[in-house]
Amino acid sequence: MIQEFKEFMMRGNALDLAVGIIMGAAFGTIVSSLVEDVVMPPIGLILGGVDFSSIFFNLTGQEFPSYEAAKAAGAPVIGIGIFINAVIKFVIVGFAVFLLVKGANTMMRKKEAAPAAPPPPPEEVKLLTEIRDLLKRA
């Protein structure tokens, strides 16, 4: 059973899947930083200094200085700003995956579109072709 497990893990598909999951997690971290640290601050500045991560609806009526404070107090809140950030992250990741799949499909089509040249016919076929052509002329 251990040998079967080793064979399964060493197959290309399992290793590719593991690498894909690890790279996906790392890519998710990069996209999170891109959205939270690069994209959202200029958008918030354009909209009058709004910090999207602090936009929330408090359902209790109590005052809380921030979304984090309300969550820490256990108050029921709707974090609309956090949701907006998540939607932007999703769109960025979706677009990146689209570009990746589109590039892979383009490369696959190029491989399929370039068939190998047919091998030259054997000598016997060449001789028979010459004989046929000579007989046609006669």
C-alpha positions in Angstrom: 0.0 0.0 0.0 2.9 2.4 0.7 4.4 1.6 -2.7 1.0 2.4 -4.3 0.9 5.7 -2.5 4.4 6.6 -3.6 3.5 5.7 -7.2 0.4 7.9 -7.0 2.3 10.8 -5.5 5.1 10.6 -8.1 2.7 10.6 -11.0 2.7 13.9 -12.9 -0.9 14.8 -12.1 -0.6 14.6 -8.4 2.6 16.7 -8.4 1.0 19.2 -10.8 -2.0 19.5 -8.5 0.2 20.1 -5.5 2.2 22.8 -7.2 -1.0 24.4 -8.5 -2.5 24.6 -5.0 0.7 26.1 -3.5 1.1 28.6 -6.4 -2.7 29.5 -6.1 -2.3 30.2 -2.4 0.7 32.4 -3.0 -1.0 34.2 -5.9 -4.0 34.8 -3.6 -1.8 36.5 -1.1 -0.3 38.7 -3.8 -3.8 39.6 -5.2 -5.0 40.5 -1.6 -2.0 42.8 -1.1 -2.6 44.3 -4.6 -6.2 45.1 -3.9 -5.9 46.3 -0.3 -2.5 48.1 -0.6 -2.4 49.3 -4.2 -5.9 49.5 -5.9 -8.2 50.5 -3.1 -6.3 53.4 -1.5 -6.3 55.5 -4.8 -10.0 54.6 -5.3 -10.8 55.7 -1.8 -8.9 58.9 -2.3 -10.8 59.7 -5.5 -14.0 59.1 -3.6 -13.1 61.5 -0.9 -10.8 59.6 1.4 -13.0 56.5 1.9 -11.4 53.4 3.4 -13.5 50.6 2.0 -12.4 48.1 4.6 -14.0 50.3 7.3 -17.4 50.6 5.6 -19.9 48.5 7.5 -23.5 48.4 8.7 -24.0 48.0 12.4 -27.2 46.0 13.1 -27.3 46.8 16.9 -27.5 50.5 16.9 -24.4 50.8 19.1 -21.5 53.0 18.0 -18.2 51.3 17.1 -15.2 53.2 15.7 -14.3 50.5 13.2 -15.4 47.2 11.6 -12.7 45.3 13.5 -13.9 46.8 16.9 -17.5 45.8 16.1 -16.5 42.3 15.2 -14.3 42.0 18.3 -17.3 43.1 20.5 -19.4 40.4 18.8 -21.8 42.8 17.3 -23.7 41.7 14.2 -22.4 43.8 11.4 -22.5 43.7 7.6 -19.0 44.3 6.2 -19.9 45.8 2.8 -16.4 47.3 2.4 -14.8 43.9 3.0 -17.2 42.4 0.5 -16.3 45.0 -2.1 -12.6 44.2 -1.6 -13.4 40.4 -2.0 -15.3 41.1 -5.2 -12.3 43.1 -6.6 -9.9 40.3 -5.7 -12.2 37.7 -7.3 -12.3 39.8 -10.6 -8.5 40.1 -10.6 -8.0 36.4 -10.0 -10.6 35.5 -12.6 -9.0 37.7 -15.2 -5.5 36.3 -14.4 -6.9 32.7 -14.8 -8.6 33.7 -18.0 -5.3 35.0 -19.4 -3.5 31.9 -18.3 -6.0 29.6 -19.9 -6.2 31.7 -23.1 -2.3 31.5 -23.4 -2.3 27.8 -22.8 -5.1 27.3 -25.4 -3.1 29.4 -27.9 0.0 27.3 -27.4 -1.9 24.1 -27.7 -3.5 25.3 -31.0 0.0 26.2 -32.4 1.2 22.7 -31.6 -1.9 21.1 -33.3 -1.7 23.5 -36.3 1.8 22.6 -37.2 1.7 19.0 -38.5 4.9 17.4 -39.4 5.8 17.2 -43.0 5.0 13.8 -44.5 8.0 11.6 -44.9 9.3 11.3 -48.5 8.0 8.3 -50.4 10.1 5.2 -50.5 12.3 4.6 -53.6 10.0 1.9 -55.0 7.1 4.4 -55.1 9.3 7.0 -56.8 10.3 4.5 -59.4 6.7 3.4 -60.0 5.7 7.0 -60.3 8.3 7.6 -62.9 7.3 4.5 -64.9 3.6 5.6 -64.8 4.5 9.0 -66.0 6.6 7.5 -68.9 3.8 5.2 -69.9 1.4 8.1 -70.0 3.6 10.0 -72.4 4.0 7.0 -74.8 
